[in-house]
Amino acid sequence: ELTSGGSTSTLSDGLFSSASIQAINVFHKYCGNVDILTMYVWWFIAASKEDGVKCVTLKDDYKVTAVRLTRAIKSLAYLDLIELDVDKQDARCKLVRLTHKGKALKHDIINSFT
């Protein structure tokens, strides 16, 4: 517990919650050391209710350059956690979706909370 100016905060708040640390540990077992943006890109894709996320959506939501996003996507593809596909509705757009290994990681993270 941390106390500052009469307000109390615990280490279970925010990024340092035990659930967040647990999820990061599971992610780390699959991927090793990756930068935070690469991990966030994977979380965004894993949390999507759609079957695939447009690269443009990722770029806009994270407000990063196309080069930086491409680097994160290539890292995740190299780890076989995601795959790229052409959007059937708009061939100019690329969709990013989880592979079987990516879905297994998502499943393991969800199960680590129970």
C-alpha positions in Angstrom: 0.0 0.0 0.0 1.2 3.5 -0.9 0.0 6.6 0.9 0.5 10.0 -0.4 -1.2 13.2 0.7 -4.0 11.3 2.5 -4.9 9.1 -0.5 -4.1 5.4 -0.5 -3.2 3.4 -3.6 -2.4 -0.3 -3.8 0.0 -2.0 -6.2 -3.1 -3.9 -7.5 -4.2 -0.8 -9.3 -3.7 -0.4 -13.1 -0.7 -1.9 -14.9 0.7 -3.4 -11.7 -2.4 -5.4 -10.8 -1.7 -9.1 -10.1 -4.0 -10.0 -13.1 -2.0 -7.7 -15.4 1.3 -9.2 -14.2 0.0 -12.7 -14.6 -1.1 -12.0 -18.2 2.2 -10.5 -19.0 4.0 -13.5 -17.6 1.9 -15.9 -19.8 2.6 -13.7 -22.8 6.3 -13.6 -22.0 6.4 -17.5 -21.9 5.1 -17.6 -25.5 7.0 -14.7 -26.9 10.1 -13.9 -24.9 11.1 -10.3 -24.8 9.1 -8.1 -27.1 8.5 -4.3 -26.9 5.3 -3.0 -25.4 3.7 -1.8 -28.7 4.0 -5.3 -30.1 2.3 -6.7 -27.0 -0.4 -4.1 -27.2 -1.0 -4.8 -30.9 -1.5 -8.5 -30.0 -3.9 -7.6 -27.2 -6.0 -5.4 -29.5 -6.3 -8.2 -32.1 -7.0 -10.8 -29.4 -9.7 -8.7 -27.9 -11.4 -8.0 -31.2 -14.9 -9.5 -31.7 -14.3 -9.4 -35.4 -12.5 -12.1 -37.4 -9.5 -10.0 -38.1 -8.6 -6.3 -37.5 -7.7 -3.9 -40.3 -4.1 -2.6 -40.2 -5.5 0.9 -40.7 -7.5 0.5 -37.5 -4.4 -0.5 -35.5 -2.4 2.4 -36.9 -5.2 4.9 -36.1 -5.9 3.6 -32.6 -2.2 3.5 -31.6 -1.3 6.7 -33.5 2.0 5.2 -34.7 3.7 5.3 -38.0 3.1 2.6 -40.6 6.8 1.6 -40.3 6.5 1.1 -36.5 3.2 -0.9 -36.8 4.7 -3.0 -39.6 7.6 -3.9 -37.3 5.2 -5.0 -34.6 3.1 -7.0 -37.0 6.2 -8.7 -38.5 7.4 -9.6 -35.0 4.1 -11.2 -34.1 3.9 -13.0 -37.5 7.5 -14.3 -37.0 6.3 -15.7 -33.6 3.4 -17.3 -35.5 0.8 -15.5 -33.3 -0.9 -13.6 -36.1 -1.4 -13.9 -39.8 -2.0 -11.3 -42.5 -4.8 -11.7 -45.0 -6.5 -9.5 -47.7 -9.8 -8.0 -46.7 -12.5 -9.6 -48.9 -14.5 -6.3 -48.8 -11.6 -4.1 -49.7 -8.6 -5.7 -51.4 -6.5 -2.6 -50.6 -6.7 -3.3 -46.8 -5.0 -6.0 -44.9 -6.5 -7.9 -42.0 -4.6 -9.2 -39.1 -5.9 -12.2 -37.3 -4.8 -14.7 -34.6 -3.2 -18.0 -35.7 -3.9 -21.2 -33.8 -0.9 -20.4 -31.6 -2.2 -16.9 -31.0 -5.6 -18.3 -30.0 -3.9 -20.8 -27.7 -2.1 -17.9 -26.0 -5.3 -16.0 -25.6 -6.9 -19.1 -24.1 -4.0 -19.6 -21.7 -4.1 -15.9 -20.6 -7.9 -16.2 -19.9 -7.4 -19.4 -18.0 -4.6 -17.9 -15.9 -7.2 -15.6 -14.3 -9.3 -18.6 -12.9 
